[in-house]
Structures are given as structure tokens and as C-alpha cells.
Amino acid sequence: MLIDTHAHLCSEELFGRTEQIVRDFYEDGLEAVVCPSYDFISNHKTLEVVNNFDNVYGALGIHPNDSHCWDAGVRSFIEDNIDNPKIVAIGEVGLDYHYPEHNASEQRQILLQQLNIAKYHKMPVIFHVRDAWADFLEFIRTNRDLVPAGVIHCFDGDENLAREILDLGFSISVTGLVTYKKAKLIDAVRFIPIERLMLETDSPYLVPHNAHTQQKINEPKFVQYVADAVAEIKQMRVEKVIEHTTQNAYNFFKKLRTNNE
């Protein structure tokens, strides 16, 4: 069975349909879904979703593009709820310099505060990085002791970048972008050891190429297309890809195992 390690069930596009989506998990071949947060409201919605549905787990955190909403209240909310058995990580957090109005200094300060929470509570971290790789890698090398375990979500880099991430001891998660036959990403996925790889949809975004004829909003069920693409790239049986990546998710998100024993 598959685990979608990154799906925004708390997003505007999916939140109202969560019950239907979760009801179809078994039929869709899904064992569990991790729902990361990104802003103040989504942190509250994530907590609501994980408390209402057995096979949904959450991560609490502030996305770099929403660093401006960080304050003592947000920090207290995360710290007050991080020990919830259904909250399995800090995330998604990181650096994003894509938009001209980004505040790099503020992003780094907020990231540092969230990594301190991760270290104190021994929680793995889901990282978002866009157009900020040089700063991110330097920042993490300086603060590596603050990250009990890390995964780069929605990876779309090349083999050299994958190597740097793996050298940090992090895992890498791929989305439906692997179905679009990007040469650099395909080479990277071929290079990444299957033991360090996880699968995600990043729903409601990044609908896999194969699923575009069905709908324009991504859902956890489409993680199967990601597994199929990885199997093709790595020339493995898809059943083996699912077996390895599901085990990797259990190894990374320790609370998933505790909840399913």
C-alpha cells in the first residue's frame, strides 16, 4: 500500500472533500497520507483533519512565503500541539526566494526558530526550497544539529543537487513532476538510492501528466502515477518501489509506525 507523504488536505481545493477522499483510500491503494501545514489557518485545519480521520497524519509549520505571519501565538500553537500522536513532523518549512518581494533574512530567522522546535521535540522536518539552494545548503550545514531527520519535498533538481542533499543525510521526495520526462529530474531519480526516496502528490498541485485527462486538481490517489514513473525510471517492479518507499516513510515519520502497530 502507498503512502502519500505530502498532500494538502487542508487546502481550499480539498478541505471540503476530505471525507470522500479518505473514504476511498483503501480502494485507491493508500495506507496513509501526511498533510503538511503552511500558514496560520492551515495549521488549525491540519489539526482538525488528523483528529477526524484515522489514516491522515499531519505536520505543523510555517511556509517561507508565509514567514510574515509568524508570531508568539503561532509558535505556541505549534509547541502546544506537536506532541499530538497524529502530528508526525515539522513542516513545511524552508527558504523560497522565487518572488521578488521575499524577505530572505526573515525567512532564515523563522526557519531557525522552527528547527529549534524540531530539535527539542525530536521531530523530523519537511523542507520546501525554491530558488534558494545556495543559501539553504549553507544554512543547513551550519545548523545541521537542529534537524533530527530531514526530507526535501517536491524535489525537481539534478543529480548534483541530489548528491548534496543525500550527503547531508536527508531523504528526497518526488511528485508527479517525474511523469513529465524532465531529463535532469529523471537522471536524479535514477541516481537516488531507493532507500532514500519517498513519494508524494503535493495535492492539490502538480497533477501527474497521466492524470490530466481525469481532472485538474491533484489528489492523494494519483500518487500511484508517481510510483509508476519511479519504477520505470529505476527499472524496478512498481510493487518493489511501493514496498521500499512505504517503508522509508515509516522509518522517517516515526509516529506513523507507532500509530499503525
N, C-alpha and C positions, 0 to 999 in steps of 0.2 A: 504494500500500500504506500501511496505517496504522501509526502509532507510538503506543503507549500509554506516555505519559511518566511514569506513576506507578502502579505495581502492586506490592503487597507479596507477591511470590512467596515471601518468607522467612517469611510469617505461618504460624501454626499451621494455618490452614484450607487453605493451598495448598502448603506446603513439600513434603509427601509426594507431591503430584501434579504436581510441576514438569515431570517428563519428559513426561508425557502432554500437559500444557498447551502446552509448547514444540513438541512434535511436530506439533501441529495449527495452528501459527502460519500457515503458508502457506495452508492451507485456510480459515482464519479471516480472511484478508486482512491479516495482521500482518507488518510488516517488522522491527520491533524492539520491545522492552519495556524500560523503565527501572525498576529495583527499588530504591527508597529504603530506608534503614535508619532505625531509631527508638530502639533501646536497645542495650545491650552485646551480647546474644546475636544480635540481628538483623544487626548489623554483620558478625559472623563468618559467619552464614548467607548474607548477600548476597554476600560474597566467594566463598563456596563455589559458589553458584549461577552467578555470572558466569563463573567459571573453568571450569564444566562445560558451559555452553550458549552456542553461538555468538551467537545473536540476543538475548541478555539482557545488559543493562548495569546498573551499579549506582551508588548514591550512598551515601556514608558520613556518618554524623552521629548526633546525639542529639536526639530529640524533646523539646520543652519539658516535657512531662509526665514525662519520664524524666531531667530535669536532675540529680536526686539521684544518678544512677549515674555521673556524670562524674568522672573522676579522671585522674591522670597516665598510668595504663595505657591507658585509653580513648583519650586524646589521642595517645599514642604509636602505638597500633594504627592510628588514622586517618592519622596522618602517615606511618607506615611503608608504608601501602598505597594512598595517594591517587594515586601515580604509576602504579599498575596501569593498563594500556591500557583495561581494561574498566570502570574506575571513572570516571564522567563528570561527577560533581557532588558537592558537599557537601549533605547533606540526609537526612531532612527536619529542618529546624531552625526556630526561631521563638519565638513567645510564645503561651501558651494560659492564659487566666485563667478558663476555664469552671468548673473545680472549686473549691469553697470553700477547699480546703487548698493551693492553688497558692502557690508562693513566687516572687513577681514579681521580686524582687531577684536571686535565684539564677538564674532563667531568663535575665535580661538579661546576667548575668555569663558564663554558659555560651554564650549566643548570641554575645557579643563574642569569646570565645576561638575559637569555630568560624569566625567571619567573618575573624579574623586568619589562620587556616589557609587559608581560601578565597583571600584576597588574596595570600598568599605563594606559593601554588601556581597562582594564576590560574585558579581553578575557579569555574564558575557555582554558584549556590546555589538550592536548592529550599526555599521558605518555607512553613511552616504557621502560620496566625494564626487564633485563635478568641477572641472576646470580649476582644480586647486591641488593637483597631485604633489607638486614640489613642496608646497607648504605643509600639506598633510603628512607626507612621509617624514619630513624633518621634525614636525611636531610630535609624531608618534614615536620616533626614535628617541626623542628627548624624554618622553613621558610613558615609555613602554611599560613601566612597572605599574601603571594605573589601569592596565587593561588585562583582566584575568583571562579573557579569550575574546577574539575579535573576528568578525566576518565583514568583508566588503560586499555590500549588496548591489545588485544590478550592475555587475562588472561588465564593462564594454571596452576594456583596454587590450593591449597587445601582449605578446609573450614576455617581453622585457619587464613590463609593469607587473604582470602576474608573478614573475620571479621575485621582484622586490617585496610584494605583498606576502608571498609564501615565506620569504626569508625573515619576515617579522614574526612568523608563527601564526599568521592569520589564515582563516578559511576564505573561500571565494564562492559567491552565489551568482548564478546566471538566470536570466529571464528569457522571455520569448524573442529577445534580440538575436539569440542563436539560430532562430529559424529564418533569419533574413540573409544568411550566407555572407556575412561580413568577413572578409579574408583574415583580418588581424584578430578578430574575436575567435574565429574557428581555430586558428593556429594556437591561440592562448588556451582554449578549452582542450585541445589535443595535448597540450603541454601539462596542464594542471593535473596532478595525481587525483584519481577518482576519490581517494580517501580525504581529500581537502576540498571537495566540491559539494555544494548544496544547490537545490532548485527552488525557484520562486516564480511568481507571476507579476509581482508589483501591481496587482489589481488595484484600481480599475484601469491602469495604464498599460501600455506596451502589449496590446493584443498580438499573440503569435501570428505569423504570416498565414499559417494553415487555418486559423480560426476566423479570419477576417470575413469570410463568406457567411459566417453564422451570426456575428454581432460585432459591434464596435466598442463595447465595454468589456474589459477583461474580467475574468472570474477565476477563482482557485481551480476549477475543474480543468482549465486549459494548461495547468502545469504538466499534464501528460504530454503535450506537444513539446515542451522543453525537454522532458526526459527522452522523447523520441529523437530529437535533434542531437542531444548529447551522445546518445547511443550510436547514431550514425557517424558523428564526428570521431568518436573514440573507437569505432568498430567493435562495439560490445553489444551483447544482447540487452534489450531495454530492461528486461527483468533484473539483470545484474546492476544496471545503472540505478534503478529504483531501490534495490536492496542496499547498495552502498550509500546512496545519498540520504535515504531514510535513517540508516544507522548513524551517518555523520550528523544529522540533525539531532538525534537523541544524545549523541556524545557532546555536542556543542551546547544545546539547551538542556542542561542537567535536569531541570524541573519537569521537562516533558516525560522523562523516564520515570520520575517519582510519581507523577500523576497517572501513568499508564501501567504501573506494576500491579 
